[in-house]
Amino acid sequence: MKSKVLPIIYCQFVFALSVFSQTESAKQIDAFGELNCEDILSRSDNLLNELNKNPTSTAYIIFYEGKHFKYSHNKKTQKSESKLVNPRRGEARNKAEAIRLYLTKWRKFSKERLILIDGGYRANYGVELWIAPLDAQQPKASPDLEEKDVKFRKGKAPKIADCQGFYSSI
């Protein structure tokens, strides 16, 4: 009887230890593609609100290079038009840097608690906003294309846009 009870108690102990030693995992707060400045600021503020609820957590911005919409105004027809275009190298990073700029420069969020992750390539440009508790692993990117499958436009990526700087100067 004694030899059958000991393995059961040991298994229960190991199970309990594994449950208590597990840390919380990273949590995705938002995911989006091409947005205007107002929407980027709003979503960045939502991320900041979540971070304020969890003062020891870290924010992760995962960005994916991919096609995005280019907007223009047709003077003849007086209509706005958009078309899907190939990215320029570094364009997704600069858009993610704009989010980091807003959070650190204008919202005074700590640079040490904000990490950018190059997620690789997807069919369309995208950003994921995550928070992770102190002991959690950083979130993993989920690209769906390899670099060889992406066609890039010529030229340099647009500069980092300071959306808040634009609005504060109006």
C-alpha positions in Angstrom: 0.0 0.0 0.0 2.8 2.4 0.9 4.6 1.9 -2.4 1.4 2.8 -4.4 0.6 6.0 -2.4 4.1 7.5 -2.6 4.1 7.8 -6.5 0.6 9.4 -6.4 1.7 11.9 -3.8 4.9 12.6 -5.9 2.8 13.1 -9.1 0.5 15.5 -7.3 3.4 17.5 -5.9 5.1 17.8 -9.3 1.8 18.9 -10.9 1.2 21.5 -8.2 4.8 22.8 -8.5 4.4 23.1 -12.3 1.1 25.0 -12.0 2.6 27.5 -9.4 5.8 28.0 -11.3 4.0 29.0 -14.5 4.2 32.7 -15.2 1.6 34.7 -17.0 2.1 35.0 -20.7 2.1 38.0 -23.0 -1.3 39.3 -24.1 -2.1 40.9 -27.4 -3.8 44.2 -26.9 -4.4 45.2 -30.6 -3.5 44.4 -34.2 -3.9 46.7 -37.2 -2.7 47.7 -40.6 -2.6 51.0 -42.3 -4.1 53.8 -40.1 -4.2 57.6 -40.0 -2.4 59.5 -37.3 -5.6 59.9 -35.2 -6.2 56.2 -35.0 -2.6 55.4 -34.3 -2.6 57.8 -31.3 -5.9 56.3 -30.0 -4.6 52.8 -30.2 -1.3 53.8 -28.6 -3.2 55.4 -25.8 -5.1 52.2 -25.3 -1.8 50.3 -25.0 -0.6 52.9 -22.5 -3.8 52.4 -20.4 -3.2 48.7 -20.2 0.4 49.3 -19.2 -0.7 51.7 -16.4 -2.8 48.9 -15.0 0.3 46.7 -15.0 3.2 48.9 -13.8 5.8 46.1 -14.1 4.9 44.9 -17.5 6.6 45.6 -20.8 5.1 46.7 -24.1 6.0 45.0 -27.4 5.3 46.4 -30.8 5.7 43.7 -33.5 5.7 45.2 -37.0 5.4 43.3 -40.3 6.6 44.6 -43.7 4.1 44.1 -46.5 1.9 45.9 -49.0 0.0 48.9 -47.8 -2.5 51.4 -49.2 -1.3 54.6 -50.8 -3.8 57.4 -50.8 -4.1 60.2 -53.3 -6.5 62.9 -54.5 -7.5 63.0 -58.1 -7.8 66.6 -59.1 -9.8 65.9 -62.2 -12.5 63.8 -60.6 -12.1 65.5 -57.1 -12.2 62.1 -55.5 -9.8 60.4 -53.1 -8.3 57.2 -54.4 -6.3 54.4 -52.8 -4.3 51.6 -54.2 -2.3 48.7 -52.7 1.4 49.2 -53.3 4.6 47.3 -52.5 6.6 48.5 -49.5 9.9 50.3 -49.4 12.6 48.6 -47.2 12.3 49.9 -43.7 8.9 51.4 -44.1 7.2 49.2 -41.5 10.0 49.9 -38.9 9.5 53.7 -39.4 5.8 53.3 -38.8 6.4 51.3 -35.6 9.0 53.9 -34.6 6.3 56.6 -34.9 4.3 54.7 -32.2 7.4 54.5 -30.0 8.1 58.2 -30.5 4.6 59.1 -29.5 4.7 57.0 -26.4 8.1 58.1 -25.2 8.3 61.7 -26.3 4.7 62.9 -25.8 3.4 60.5 -23.2 6.7 60.2 -21.3 6.6 56.4 -21.2 9.8 54.7 -20.3 11.9 53.6 -23.2 13.1 50.6 -21.2 9.6 49.2 -21.1 8.9 49.5 -24.8 10.4 47.0 -27.2 10.1 46.9 -31.0 10.3 43.5 -32.7 10.8 43.1 -36.5 8.1 40.4 -37.2 9.3 39.7 -40.7 7.0 39.8 -43.7 3.3 39.4 -44.4 1.2 39.9 -47.4 0.0 43.3 -46.0 1.7 45.7 -43.5 0.7 45.2 -39.9 1.4 46.0 -36.3 0.6 44.0 -33.2 0.6 45.6 -29.7 1.4 43.3 -26.8 2.0 43.6 -23.1 3.8 41.0 -21.0 4.3 40.7 -17.3 7.8 41.0 -15.8 8.7 37.2 -15.9 6.8 36.4 -19.2 8.5 35.5 -22.4 8.2 38.1 -25.2 5.6 37.4 -27.8 6.6 35.6 -30.9 6.1 37.1 -34.4 4.0 35.2 -36.9 5.1 36.1 -40.4 3.5 34.5 -43.4 6.0 35.3 -46.1 9.8 35.1 -46.6 11.8 38.1 -47.8 12.3 36.5 -51.2 8.5 36.6 -51.7 8.2 40.3 -51.1 8.7 42.9 -53.9 10.0 46.2 -52.7 9.6 49.6 -54.3 12.7 51.7 -55.0 13.6 54.6 -52.9 14.0 55.3 -49.2 11.4 54.6 -46.6 9.4 57.8 -45.5 10.7 59.5 -42.4 9.3 58.7 -39.0 6.0 60.6 -38.7 5.5 62.5 -35.5 1.7 62.5 -35.4 1.5 64.3 -32.0 3.9 66.9 -33.2 1.7 67.5 -36.2 -1.4 67.9 -34.0 0.3 70.1 -31.4 1.5 72.5 -34.1 -2.0 73.2 -35.5 
